[in-house]
Amino acid sequence: MKAKRMVAATMLTFYLLPGVILASDKQKTSNEATSTVYMTSAKSPNYNAILSDAHNWKNEALTEEDFVKYYDIPLTNEEQDYIRKTAKEYDLDFELVLSVCYVESRYNRYAFSGTSVGIMQIQPTWWVDTFQNLGCTDWYSLEDNVKMGCYILNYLFTEYGQTSKVLSAYNTGNPNANNGYAEKVMQFKEVELKEKK
C-alpha cells in the first residue's frame, strides 16, 4: 500500500511540475513536438525555451521528402521521382504531367501511334532539333521523352497560360480545340489519380 502511494505521489509530482518536458525525443512529428508545449506550464521559466525547441523540432522532423506522394500507377517510385523532379524544373504540376502521360499512353514508354512516340506521345517531326538541344537521344526513353514533354508543356503555358488551352494545344496544336482531351486529363488528375496506400 505504501509503495502504491509513493508511485501515485511521484506521478502526481511529475504531471504537476511546471516546465517538465514529456516528449523530448527530437524525432517526434510536428504534432507531437508541438503538443509538448501544451503539456508544460506557461509559468515555467523554461516555457519559451520549450516553445522554441518544439518549433525547431518541427522544422527538423519534417522535410520535403515527408510530403512526397507516390501514386498507384504502373511506374516505380524512382520513375515517379524523375517525373516529379523534371516537372519541377519546368515549373509544372507533377500530377498534371502524370495525367498527361496516362491519357497519352497509359504510361507505356514504348507507345507508338504512327506519328507520336513514347510515354508522352511526342511527334519527332516537330521537335527533333529541340530534343537534341536538350541532350536527349532516345525517344522511347522515359527520361528523355518526359523531359521533352515537360519542355513542350512549359512552352505552351508561356504561350497560352490557361491549362485547358495548353492541354488542347498539346494534343492537337490548336489551343481552342474542343475535343474533350483537356477534360480527360483533368478528370484523371482530380478524380482517378490515387495515392498509394
C-alpha positions in Angstrom: 0.0 0.0 0.0 2.9 2.3 0.9 4.6 1.5 -2.4 1.4 2.4 -4.3 1.1 5.7 -2.5 4.7 6.5 -3.4 4.1 5.7 -7.1 1.0 7.9 -7.1 2.8 10.8 -5.4 5.7 10.5 -7.9 3.3 10.5 -10.9 1.3 13.5 -9.5 4.5 15.5 -8.9 5.7 14.6 -12.5 2.5 15.8 -14.1 2.1 19.0 -11.9 5.7 20.1 -12.1 5.9 23.2 -14.3 8.3 23.0 -17.2 8.5 19.2 -17.3 9.1 18.0 -20.9 7.0 14.9 -21.5 8.2 14.4 -25.1 11.8 15.1 -25.5 12.7 12.9 -28.5 13.7 15.2 -31.4 12.4 12.6 -33.9 8.8 13.4 -32.9 6.4 14.6 -35.6 5.4 18.2 -35.6 2.1 17.4 -33.8 3.9 15.5 -31.1 6.6 18.2 -30.8 4.0 20.9 -30.6 1.9 19.0 -28.0 4.9 19.3 -25.7 4.2 23.0 -25.3 0.7 22.3 -24.2 1.8 19.8 -21.6 4.0 22.3 -19.8 3.2 25.2 -17.7 3.3 28.7 -19.2 4.6 29.9 -15.8 7.7 27.8 -16.1 10.9 29.8 -16.7 11.7 27.2 -19.4 8.4 27.7 -21.3 9.9 29.9 -24.0 12.8 27.6 -24.5 10.5 24.6 -24.8 8.3 26.5 -27.3 11.4 27.3 -29.3 12.6 23.7 -29.1 9.2 22.5 -30.3 9.4 24.9 -33.3 12.9 23.6 -34.1 11.9 20.0 -33.8 9.0 20.7 -36.2 11.5 22.1 -38.7 14.0 19.3 -38.2 11.5 16.5 -38.2 9.5 17.4 -41.3 11.4 17.7 -44.6 10.1 17.9 -48.2 10.5 14.2 -48.5 7.9 13.6 -45.8 5.3 15.1 -48.1 6.3 13.2 -51.3 3.3 11.3 -52.7 3.6 8.1 -54.8 0.6 7.1 -56.9 -0.9 3.7 -57.6 0.1 3.7 -61.3 2.4 1.4 -63.3 5.5 3.5 -62.7 8.1 2.8 -60.0 8.8 5.2 -57.2 12.1 6.1 -58.9 10.3 6.8 -62.2 7.8 9.0 -60.4 10.6 10.8 -58.6 12.2 11.5 -62.0 9.0 12.9 -63.4 8.4 14.9 -60.2 11.9 16.4 -60.5 11.6 17.2 -64.2 8.1 18.7 -63.8 9.5 21.0 -61.0 12.4 22.0 -63.3 9.9 23.2 -65.9 7.6 24.8 -63.4 4.8 22.3 -63.9 2.4 20.5 -61.7 3.6 16.9 -61.1 0.1 15.4 -61.1 -0.7 17.2 -64.3 2.3 15.7 -66.0 1.4 12.2 -64.7 -2.2 12.7 -66.0 -0.9 13.7 -69.5 1.2 10.6 -69.5 -1.8 8.4 -68.6 -4.1 9.9 -71.2 -1.4 9.8 -73.9 0.0 6.3 -73.5 -1.4 4.7 -70.3 2.2 5.0 -69.0 3.6 2.9 -71.9 7.1 4.3 -72.7 7.1 2.2 -75.9 3.8 3.5 -77.2 3.7 4.4 -80.9 0.7 5.9 -82.8 2.1 6.5 -86.3 3.4 10.0 -85.7 3.8 10.1 -81.9 6.1 8.1 -79.7 6.8 7.3 -76.1 5.1 7.9 -72.8 4.1 11.5 -73.6 3.5 10.8 -77.3 5.9 13.3 -78.8 6.0 14.0 -82.5 9.7 13.8 -83.5 8.9 15.6 -86.8 8.2 18.8 -84.9 10.7 18.6 -82.1 13.9 16.8 -83.3 16.1 19.9 -83.0 14.9 20.8 -79.6 15.1 17.2 -78.5 18.8 17.1 -79.4 19.4 20.6 -77.8 18.1 19.2 -74.6 20.7 16.5 -74.6 18.1 13.8 -75.4 18.9 10.8 -77.6 16.2 8.2 -77.3 12.5 9.0 -78.0 11.4 5.8 -76.2 13.5 6.5 -73.0 11.1 7.5 -70.2 13.6 10.1 -69.1 14.2 11.7 -72.5 10.5 11.6 -73.5 9.3 13.1 -70.2 11.9 15.9 -70.5 10.8 16.7 -74.0 7.1 16.6 -73.0 7.7 18.8 -70.0 9.6 21.3 -72.2 6.6 21.4 -74.6 4.1 21.9 -71.8 6.2 24.7 -70.3 6.4 26.4 -73.7 2.6 26.1 -74.1 2.0 27.6 -70.7 4.2 30.5 -71.7 2.1 30.9 -74.8 -1.4 30.4 -73.5 -1.4 30.4 -69.7 -4.7 28.6 -69.3 -4.5 24.9 -68.5 -7.3 23.9 -70.8 -5.8 25.8 -73.8 -2.4 24.3 -73.0 -3.7 20.8 -73.0 -5.7 21.3 -76.1 -2.6 22.7 -77.9 -0.5 19.8 -76.6 -2.9 17.3 -78.1 -3.9 19.0 -81.4 -1.7 22.1 -81.8 -4.9 24.2 -81.5 -5.5 25.8 -78.1 -9.2 26.2 -78.9 -9.8 22.7 -79.9 -12.9 21.3 -78.2 -12.3 17.5 -78.5 -12.6 16.6 -74.8 -8.8 15.9 -74.3 -8.3 18.6 -71.7 -11.3 17.3 -69.8 -10.0 13.7 -69.8 -6.6 14.9 -68.4 -8.3 16.9 -65.7 -10.7 14.1 -64.8 -7.9 11.7 -64.3 -5.9 14.2 -62.3 -8.7 15.3 -60.0 -10.6 12.0 -59.6 -8.8 8.9 -60.8 -5.2 9.5 -59.8 -5.0 7.8 -56.4 -2.2 7.9 -53.9 -0.6 4.6 -52.9 -1.8 3.3 -49.5 
